[in-house]
Amino acid sequence: ALCGGQRRLVKIMSGYRTVHRIIQPPESGDTGDSPLRPPLWRVRFSPCRTMGNSSGSAGQQRVIAAGSSNYIQCYSIKDRTSKDVESDNVLDASALSVELTDRLVSNRHGQDEGKLSLGYAALDVARNYVGEDDLAGNEIIAASQLGGRVSIWVRLDPALVERGVTVADDLANLSLESDGINYVKPHSEFAVDAATGTTLVMRPPSLGTYYSKRESDVLVAVGCADGAVLLCKSGVQAARPGDSGKSGKSVVGDSSSTAGESISIRSGSEAGEVVATIGGGHAPVLSIAFHPSVPNAIAVGRKDGTVDIYSQSSSLEDAYYRSGELAFRRMHRLTHSSHPVRALSFSQNDGALLFAGDDQGHLYSYDASCNSKRGDMGGPVKLVACALSAHKGWVMNLCAFPDGSRVATCGSDRSCKVWDAGMGLACSTPVHSFESVHDGLVWDVDCSRGHNSGSLDGKTNDRQKLITCGNDGCLQVCSAGE
């Protein structure tokens, strides 16, 4: 480039770079040259803030990882500044600090020593808040062990803690500190006998206007081997700003809670109570995705390659699947694949696109935009693009970027790829490919929300990150800025 009559060399760098590798401690007692680390199957960025308003949490994020261990790891990761390193470039591999803060354990922690660990095969994290504040809300973590035992943990919004807000429920002795790490027991735990334990997702609490007085719980959907999806009460009260709970206490998640006020976490209902049975009699469930804006609309990926889309029915005559409080009917069956569909997600935040990945390495994109204003999924859902060779093997999972522009996938070929959500899938050319990010299967991938990285609109990509987990027991953090 020419500037002031002099020639200057300008170095152009891609915004996609490996930032940090988080290595788990080896299994207890394993001190060999190549210690065995437990595989990690699921990883999520928390959508909630990590610190109070006065602490300054820009660039700091919380990561939750689950695998074959009998606990779930919670990390705090933060971009270093020029005060910490010579460069404040977030793409610099040395510009990230990582701290293990919490381990989430079951109520049976300490009682199963020496027994085979089933691990946590499914994980979801949600922000229990309804309103315009991009940061407020309590963090809810739901996870299921192989066999269908579900645990729910709640972390109070740090801003509420900073104001002196307390919890009304008797939740004492849920946290025990050891070696600087908090061991946290669940606020709710229940068993779903029919569930496989490999698929679990929470109904978005952000759809708070559709949580009626009768259905006050955050709901959890779990998949079953017989093809059914069970919608269960979590025992945790869903946020409803402007409303109030029993005895005049504020409903948890209400950002208007004042200093010294007591808020309620638990709903009072029976955790694990099934309020709806969706589907059944079909191939086993491998993936589940809730629509982000259409209430009680859910997509289900199956072992035979079909993707079923269900929506809540208001008519008893149309209720194909009914149990308890909610009724559903199947609106669409997508049959473009004949291989297991393990990866499924709607685009954020409007759900205009539905992405699906199968065991043949295909990545499908469906147009579901006509349904966003209907209130159900009765409108057309059409295939618009397909990447026939997205991965050389199984598509293990995928996640949609918060701004809706891109989608990230991970596969059994040890790679993680980023795709343009438009016609980039049609030419099977990813925006970027991270090759050999793990030694073995890459089980999961997730994308950070921009507002937790110093961007309040969620559209700034300069500090947006991807995180993957794999069979090697490691987490890989990558920058995802363009």
Disulfide bonds with the S-S distance in Angstrom:
none
